[in-house]
Amino acid sequence: MTQHGGVCTVRDVEAAVSTAKLTAIATANEAHTLEWLALSLTPGLGPTRARRVVEYLGGIAAVFHASLTELEATGILASSAQSLATGRSMELSREEAERGIAANVTRIIPVPYSPPIASTAMIATTACPR
């Protein structure tokens, strides 16, 4: 990377942004990451209930393949079950990932739960890495 007086050139910044977007898209497309993000963004679903749903259904992927009836059987709020069953939680997850891409976030790292579920962390890179 070329720096002129400690300042990045426009080409350097464009290359860094392009790389960051590609990395963010690849990361955001990982279903597992989006599922955890979606779970954390589900209205009315806190860490304890989220953990119970995942355990009850046998894994995070099962949560997003469960029917409304199966989700309601876990004891979560009806509004939370509807958000998951209709795909609204996943939409929220994708929207959040897109905002991260627009902000040049290169990775979305779901912090694993060890009750309670920690919120998903987003790590942004600088536009002009050294």
Secondary structure as GFF3:
##gff-version 3
##sequence-region A 1 130
A	DSSP	beta_strand	3	4	.	.	.	ID=ss1
A	DSSP	beta_strand	7	8	.	.	.	ID=ss2
A	DSSP	alpha_helix	10	28	.	.	.	ID=ss3
A	DSSP	alpha_helix	31	41	.	.	.	ID=ss4
A	DSSP	alpha_helix	47	57	.	.	.	ID=ss5
A	DSSP	alpha_helix	60	63	.	.	.	ID=ss6
A	DSSP	alpha_helix	68	73	.	.	.	ID=ss7
A	DSSP	alpha_helix	78	85	.	.	.	ID=ss8
A	DSSP	alpha_helix	88	102	.	.	.	ID=ss9
A	DSSP	beta_strand	105	109	.	.	.	ID=ss10
A	DSSP	beta_strand	121	124	.	.	.	ID=ss11
###
